[in-house]
Amino acid sequence: MTSPYGTVATHWTRTENGRFTLDVRVPVNTTAEVWLPAQRREQVTQEGARFQRPDEGCAVFHTGSGTYRFVCRS
């Protein structure tokens, strides 16, 4: 998807063992809120994003511009 600041991109996969991986690219001068299918923050492995809150059965993270990988364990 193209935003006024550049391309926003996501790609996700789910493995047979229930692991969910989400790759996110956020353009320069932009922030994002990323919702992941996890009941608790401890179920998510990631670097650089800040956990904000649990909400409606999801773990919600805040990111700045850049590339991020989130891995959720069930």
PyMOL commands that set and color helices and strands:
alter all, ss='L'
color gray80, all
select helices_A, chain A and resi 41-43
alter helices_A, ss='H'
color red, helices_A
select strands_A, chain A and resi 2-3+6-7+9-14+20-26+32-36+44-45+50-55+58-63+66-72
alter strands_A, ss='S'
color yellow, strands_A
deselect
rebuild
show_as cartoon
